[in-house]
Amino acid sequence: MKKSIYVEKTYDHMRIDRFIRSHLGKIPQGLIEKNLRNGKLKLNQKKVKSSQKVRTGDILNIYNFNFENKIELNKSKYRPSNEVIRENENLIIENNENFVVLNKKSGISVQGGTKSKKNIIDIFSKSDLFKDSKPFSVHRLDKDTSGVFIIAKNRETAQLLTSLFRLRKVYKTYLAICNGEVILNNEGFMKDELVRFESKKKITEKAETKYEILDKNNNATFIELHPITGRKHQLRKQLFNLGNSIIGDKKYNTTNSLKMSNKNLMLHSYEIKFKIDKKKYTFRATPPDYFRNMLKAKRLNF
């Protein structure tokens, strides 16, 4: 069996092993290199190494390759309905030639995984907005966190935005409603050493967040957060460490309640700012109704 895949512009200058995975699924690196060596995978009918970069117009030639990985991947891949696609398109704040910005709903993952198939990237891959390209994720946003989320339309923009996030040139503002009264100055910095595990290996990472308390009482605190570092679950962990977990957080929870009355995580990505070629971009996402209703219920002012 022979198959050929044309290299489109969006994949220009990508390593061939990554290009193969993007089309054939999560194939082990060793298997890719073995098939490149024995000529079952060729670029423009020539043998190449896994580090070879593909260019627009190249042809990936596939000869008698085992497609079992691709078949398994396609079976499990999330396939959104037209209604779901339209529903998420209606959440768009900005749409230009290089990226889309949307007010992501809580309860939906950015990318698919074993625990959650429904995801933003698969939804927008079927949208007409990406008919001549593909969606690229450039930053993280937890499944249960709502708010501003950016999707790049091409690899060049994806690489640029990813670099801006990594270099801390993207300025993010989150809003959170916490359990109890946060006993801190009205504004300042939270500095922690957060612990996580990779398999059995313990990893400690420094985390820093600028904060401003917007309103509080004995019952709850409304707080604005500006993460300086970008650790996984950073804001949720830091507030948990203070003893003021975010309302609705099932993982980092200080209320000692097994059955939480609130189902929504009260953490919202409110604003993102960055600059590209001296042009400033600012995007804001209105908090969802359940967030504003919680503020009223806790007698906190927005």
One Martini backbone bead per residue (centre of mass of N, CA, C, O) as a GRO file, in nm:
protein
  302
    1MET     BB    1   0.095   0.037   0.023
    2LYS     BB    2   0.027   0.372  -0.094
    3LYS     BB    3   0.105   0.708   0.032
    4SER     BB    4   0.025   1.066   0.008
    5ILE     BB    5   0.152   1.379   0.156
    6TYR     BB    6   0.089   1.709   0.158
    7VAL     BB    7   0.263   2.008   0.218
    8GLU     BB    8   0.155   2.261   0.389
    9LYS     BB    9   0.213   2.578   0.498
   10THR     BB   10   0.163   2.522   0.813
   11TYR     BB   11   0.431   2.302   0.798
   12ASP     BB   12   0.658   2.476   0.754
   13HIS     BB   13   0.957   2.371   0.900
   14MET     BB   14   0.895   2.088   0.996
   15ARG     BB   15   0.954   1.813   1.134
   16ILE     BB   16   0.899   1.500   1.014
   17ASP     BB   17   0.808   1.357   1.278
   18ARG     BB   18   0.584   1.566   1.342
   19PHE     BB   19   0.431   1.542   1.077
   20ILE     BB   20   0.358   1.245   1.106
   21ARG     BB   21   0.196   1.272   1.372
   22SER     BB   22  -0.017   1.484   1.267
   23HIS     BB   23  -0.132   1.242   1.061
   24LEU     BB   24  -0.087   0.937   1.220
   25GLY     BB   25  -0.013   0.990   1.516
   26LYS     BB   26   0.108   0.826   1.818
   27ILE     BB   27   0.414   0.760   1.726
   28PRO     BB   28   0.691   0.623   1.788
   29GLN     BB   29   1.007   0.727   1.736
   30GLY     BB   30   1.137   0.452   1.664
   31LEU     BB   31   0.936   0.383   1.433
   32ILE     BB   32   0.998   0.621   1.253
   33GLU     BB   33   1.307   0.574   1.217
   34LYS     BB   34   1.287   0.289   1.099
   35ASN     BB   35   1.108   0.376   0.843
   36LEU     BB   36   1.315   0.576   0.733
   37ARG     BB   37   1.552   0.374   0.695
   38ASN     BB   38   1.371   0.150   0.517
   39GLY     BB   39   1.169   0.336   0.320
   40LYS     BB   40   0.856   0.374   0.423
   41LEU     BB   41   0.966   0.671   0.465
   42LYS     BB   42   0.941   0.957   0.248
   43LEU     BB   43   1.093   1.244   0.083
   44ASN     BB   44   1.050   1.279  -0.230
   45GLN     BB   45   1.163   0.973  -0.261
   46LYS     BB   46   1.353   1.011  -0.001
   47LYS     BB   47   1.581   0.959   0.228
   48VAL     BB   48   1.551   1.052   0.578
   49LYS     BB   49   1.570   1.218   0.865
   50SER     BB   50   1.401   1.317   1.153
   51SER     BB   51   1.532   1.624   1.128
   52GLN     BB   52   1.393   1.688   0.885
   53LYS     BB   53   1.264   1.951   0.696
   54VAL     BB   54   0.975   2.066   0.583
   55ARG     BB   55   0.811   2.186   0.282
   56THR     BB   56   0.632   2.346   0.080
   57GLY     BB   57   0.528   2.079  -0.148
   58ASP     BB   58   0.590   1.839  -0.025
   59ILE     BB   59   0.627   1.469  -0.012
   60LEU     BB   60   0.487   1.208   0.166
   61ASN     BB   61   0.602   0.878   0.156
   62ILE     BB   62   0.406   0.571   0.188
   63TYR     BB   63   0.515   0.226   0.265
   64ASN     BB   64   0.373  -0.023   0.424
   65PHE     BB   65   0.237   0.104   0.668
   66ASN     BB   66   0.132   0.101   0.998
   67PHE     BB   67  -0.213   0.219   1.081
   68GLU     BB   68  -0.308   0.147   1.372
   69ASN     BB   69  -0.270   0.420   1.525
   70LYS     BB   70  -0.470   0.586   1.356
   71ILE     BB   71  -0.725   0.420   1.401
   72GLU     BB   72  -0.733   0.451   1.712
   73LEU     BB   73  -0.740   0.760   1.714
   74ASN     BB   74  -1.005   0.803   1.547
   75LYS     BB   75  -1.198   0.653   1.738
   76SER     BB   76  -1.133   0.866   1.992
   77LYS     BB   77  -1.209   1.109   1.848
   78TYR     BB   78  -1.354   1.406   1.855
   79ARG     BB   79  -1.694   1.479   1.720
   80PRO     BB   80  -1.848   1.753   1.640
   81SER     BB   81  -2.118   1.922   1.620
   82ASN     BB   82  -2.269   2.186   1.472
   83GLU     BB   83  -2.378   2.302   1.737
   84VAL     BB   84  -2.106   2.315   1.891
   85ILE     BB   85  -1.957   2.493   1.692
   86ARG     BB   86  -2.150   2.739   1.705
   87GLU     BB   87  -2.138   2.783   2.012
   88ASN     BB   88  -1.823   2.855   2.005
   89GLU     BB   89  -1.830   3.083   1.792
   90ASN     BB   90  -2.010   3.274   1.983
   91LEU     BB   91  -1.739   3.322   2.182
   92ILE     BB   92  -1.608   3.528   2.007
   93ILE     BB   93  -1.398   3.821   2.020
   94GLU     BB   94  -1.168   3.740   1.800
   95ASN     BB   95  -1.103   3.767   1.428
   96ASN     BB   96  -0.821   3.684   1.239
   97GLU     BB   97  -0.559   3.576   1.034
   98ASN     BB   98  -0.393   3.452   1.309
   99PHE     BB   99  -0.638   3.468   1.530
  100VAL     BB  100  -0.833   3.348   1.810
  101VAL     BB  101  -1.076   3.478   2.046
  102LEU     BB  102  -1.219   3.344   2.350
  103ASN     BB  103  -1.491   3.263   2.576
  104LYS     BB  104  -1.446   3.019   2.766
  105LYS     BB  105  -1.592   2.756   2.891
  106SER     BB  106  -1.676   2.573   3.136
  107GLY     BB  107  -1.595   2.216   3.101
  108ILE     BB  108  -1.360   2.253   2.876
  109SER     BB  109  -1.111   2.143   2.699
  110VAL     BB  110  -0.846   2.214   2.498
  111GLN     BB  111  -0.754   1.910   2.502
  112GLY     BB  112  -0.747   1.591   2.451
  113GLY     BB  113  -0.817   1.295   2.657
  114THR     BB  114  -0.885   1.027   2.855
  115LYS     BB  115  -1.106   1.202   3.034
  116SER     BB  116  -1.136   1.417   2.774
  117LYS     BB  117  -1.270   1.464   2.455
  118LYS     BB  118  -1.385   1.729   2.476
  119ASN     BB  119  -1.260   2.003   2.263
  120ILE     BB  120  -1.145   2.291   2.120
  121ILE     BB  121  -0.960   2.193   1.886
  122ASP     BB  122  -1.164   1.993   1.752
  123ILE     BB  123  -1.386   2.198   1.702
  124PHE     BB  124  -1.213   2.409   1.523
  125SER     BB  125  -1.123   2.202   1.301
  126LYS     BB  126  -1.447   2.216   1.192
  127SER     BB  127  -1.428   2.503   1.123
  128ASP     BB  128  -1.445   2.754   0.882
  129LEU     BB  129  -1.209   2.925   1.012
  130PHE     BB  130  -1.018   2.640   0.943
  131LYS     BB  131  -1.024   2.546   0.638
  132ASP     BB  132  -0.704   2.658   0.561
  133SER     BB  133  -0.631   2.529   0.844
  134LYS     BB  134  -0.518   2.511   1.192
  135PRO     BB  135  -0.535   2.465   1.525
  136PHE     BB  136  -0.343   2.637   1.786
  137SER     BB  137  -0.201   2.587   2.087
  138VAL     BB  138  -0.043   2.845   2.322
  139HIS     BB  139  -0.205   2.773   2.593
  140ARG     BB  140  -0.334   2.747   2.914
  141LEU     BB  141  -0.659   2.606   3.036
  142ASP     BB  142  -0.855   2.496   3.241
  143LYS     BB  143  -1.140   2.328   3.218
  144ASP     BB  144  -1.290   2.506   3.469
  145THR     BB  145  -1.188   2.756   3.320
  146SER     BB  146  -1.268   3.067   3.226
  147GLY     BB  147  -1.216   3.259   2.924
  148VAL     BB  148  -0.945   3.372   2.786
  149PHE     BB  149  -0.863   3.239   2.453
  150ILE     BB  150  -0.601   3.127   2.231
  151ILE     BB  151  -0.593   3.071   1.865
  152ALA     BB  152  -0.403   2.967   1.621
  153LYS     BB  153  -0.379   2.960   1.245
  154ASN     BB  154  -0.060   2.930   1.255
  155ARG     BB  155   0.268   2.848   1.311
  156GLU     BB  156   0.394   3.128   1.336
  157THR     BB  157   0.198   3.237   1.553
  158ALA     BB  158   0.236   3.009   1.754
  159GLN     BB  159   0.539   3.059   1.806
  160LEU     BB  160   0.514   3.352   1.898
  161LEU     BB  161   0.311   3.317   2.135
  162THR     BB  162   0.468   3.104   2.290
  163SER     BB  163   0.711   3.291   2.342
  164LEU     BB  164   0.560   3.512   2.498
  165PHE     BB  165   0.473   3.331   2.729
  166ARG     BB  166   0.758   3.225   2.811
  167LEU     BB  167   0.870   3.543   2.842
  168ARG     BB  168   0.642   3.715   2.984
  169LYS     BB  169   0.467   3.900   2.745
  170VAL     BB  170   0.204   3.805   2.885
  171TYR     BB  171  -0.080   3.963   3.035
  172LYS     BB  172  -0.261   3.832   3.313
  173THR     BB  173  -0.611   3.823   3.423
  174TYR     BB  174  -0.771   3.721   3.721
  175LEU     BB  175  -1.072   3.590   3.866
  176ALA     BB  176  -1.172   3.536   4.218
  177ILE     BB  177  -1.353   3.319   4.449
  178CYS     BB  178  -1.322   3.279   4.795
  179ASN     BB  179  -1.285   3.122   5.081
  180GLY     BB  180  -1.312   3.350   5.282
  181GLU     BB  181  -1.077   3.552   5.445
  182VAL     BB  182  -0.814   3.722   5.324
  183ILE     BB  183  -0.499   3.753   5.505
  184LEU     BB  184  -0.407   4.045   5.353
  185ASN     BB  185  -0.308   4.270   5.182
  186ASN     BB  186  -0.466   4.441   4.932
  187GLU     BB  187  -0.166   4.427   4.811
  188GLY     BB  188   0.066   4.206   4.619
  189PHE     BB  189   0.259   3.905   4.689
  190MET     BB  190   0.277   3.565   4.595
  191LYS     BB  191   0.509   3.328   4.749
  192ASP     BB  192   0.610   3.001   4.630
  193GLU     BB  193   0.655   2.641   4.681
  194LEU     BB  194   0.573   2.408   4.452
  195VAL     BB  195   0.436   2.079   4.436
  196ARG     BB  196   0.530   1.801   4.224
  197PHE     BB  197   0.475   1.502   4.017
  198GLU     BB  198   0.692   1.264   3.840
  199SER     BB  199   0.573   1.014   3.928
  200LYS     BB  200   0.808   0.988   4.200
  201LYS     BB  201   0.903   1.272   4.141
  202LYS     BB  202   1.004   1.554   4.313
  203ILE     BB  203   0.884   1.892   4.247
  204THR     BB  204   1.015   2.224   4.288
  205GLU     BB  205   0.843   2.548   4.250
  206LYS     BB  206   0.843   2.869   4.176
  207ALA     BB  207   0.589   3.112   4.279
  208GLU     BB  208   0.426   3.410   4.125
  209THR     BB  209   0.178   3.660   4.246
  210LYS     BB  210  -0.021   3.916   4.172
  211TYR     BB  211  -0.240   4.112   4.388
  212GLU     BB  212  -0.600   4.209   4.443
  213ILE     BB  213  -0.834   4.318   4.664
  214LEU     BB  214  -1.171   4.399   4.593
  215ASP     BB  215  -1.328   4.208   4.808
  216LYS     BB  216  -1.460   4.148   5.155
  217ASN     BB  217  -1.540   3.895   5.404
  218ASN     BB  218  -1.607   3.638   5.619
  219ASN     BB  219  -1.695   3.447   5.368
  220ALA     BB  220  -1.539   3.614   5.128
  221THR     BB  221  -1.324   3.660   4.822
  222PHE     BB  222  -1.231   3.916   4.592
  223ILE     BB  223  -0.981   3.846   4.334
  224GLU     BB  224  -0.688   3.965   4.177
  225LEU     BB  225  -0.476   3.804   3.920
  226HIS     BB  226  -0.104   3.799   3.842
  227PRO     BB  227   0.083   3.594   3.681
  228ILE     BB  228   0.433   3.542   3.653
  229THR     BB  229   0.424   3.262   3.664
  230GLY     BB  230   0.358   2.912   3.500
  231ARG     BB  231   0.214   2.706   3.683
  232LYS     BB  232   0.049   2.441   3.763
  233HIS     BB  233  -0.217   2.549   3.934
  234GLN     BB  234  -0.118   2.808   4.079
  235LEU     BB  235  -0.364   2.967   4.194
  236ARG     BB  236  -0.501   2.731   4.340
  237LYS     BB  237  -0.260   2.657   4.526
  238GLN     BB  238  -0.207   2.930   4.668
  239LEU     BB  239  -0.492   2.959   4.797
  240PHE     BB  240  -0.485   2.692   4.945
  241ASN     BB  241  -0.230   2.762   5.121
  242LEU     BB  242  -0.393   3.000   5.270
  243GLY     BB  243  -0.703   2.877   5.316
  244ASN     BB  244  -0.844   2.995   5.019
  245SER     BB  245  -1.017   2.847   4.830
  246ILE     BB  246  -1.174   2.806   4.547
  247ILE     BB  247  -1.475   2.811   4.449
  248GLY     BB  248  -1.528   2.477   4.322
  249ASP     BB  249  -1.272   2.328   4.414
  250LYS     BB  250  -1.207   1.979   4.410
  251LYS     BB  251  -0.888   1.958   4.462
  252TYR     BB  252  -0.852   2.252   4.611
  253ASN     BB  253  -0.984   2.208   4.939
  254THR     BB  254  -1.085   2.393   5.255
  255THR     BB  255  -1.396   2.298   5.351
  256ASN     BB  256  -1.443   1.988   5.422
  257SER     BB  257  -1.628   1.904   5.168
  258LEU     BB  258  -1.755   1.644   4.987
  259LYS     BB  259  -2.019   1.817   4.922
  260MET     BB  260  -2.056   2.043   4.677
  261SER     BB  261  -2.279   2.295   4.599
  262ASN     BB  262  -2.072   2.392   4.388
  263LYS     BB  263  -1.983   2.331   4.038
  264ASN     BB  264  -1.824   2.592   3.995
  265LEU     BB  265  -1.541   2.757   3.904
  266MET     BB  266  -1.411   3.069   4.052
  267LEU     BB  267  -1.241   3.105   3.761
  268HIS     BB  268  -1.125   3.390   3.556
  269SER     BB  269  -1.023   3.491   3.240
  270TYR     BB  270  -1.024   3.835   3.181
  271GLU     BB  271  -0.717   3.916   3.074
  272ILE     BB  272  -0.518   4.005   2.774
  273LYS     BB  273  -0.172   4.109   2.707
  274PHE     BB  274   0.000   4.228   2.403
  275LYS     BB  275   0.284   4.244   2.164
  276ILE     BB  276   0.303   4.311   1.797
  277ASP     BB  277   0.484   4.508   1.626
  278LYS     BB  278   0.388   4.753   1.832
  279LYS     BB  279   0.114   4.612   1.877
  280LYS     BB  280  -0.163   4.636   2.079
  281TYR     BB  281  -0.326   4.387   2.289
  282THR     BB  282  -0.674   4.361   2.415
  283PHE     BB  283  -0.853   4.112   2.613
  284ARG     BB  284  -1.196   4.057   2.715
  285ALA     BB  285  -1.399   3.863   2.956
  286THR     BB  286  -1.698   3.794   3.053
  287PRO     BB  287  -1.837   3.683   3.312
  288PRO     BB  288  -2.031   3.455   3.412
  289ASP     BB  289  -2.329   3.428   3.566
  290TYR     BB  290  -2.237   3.244   3.808
  291PHE     BB  291  -2.025   3.448   3.908
  292ARG     BB  292  -2.211   3.695   3.961
  293ASN     BB  293  -2.403   3.540   4.152
  294MET     BB  294  -2.188   3.483   4.369
  295LEU     BB  295  -2.128   3.772   4.444
  296LYS     BB  296  -2.414   3.828   4.549
  297ALA     BB  297  -2.431   3.593   4.757
  298LYS     BB  298  -2.151   3.718   4.903
  299ARG     BB  299  -2.151   4.032   4.901
  300LEU     BB  300  -1.995   4.132   4.635
  301ASN     BB  301  -1.804   4.360   4.450
  302PHE     BB  302  -1.726   4.459   4.107
   0.00000   0.00000   0.00000
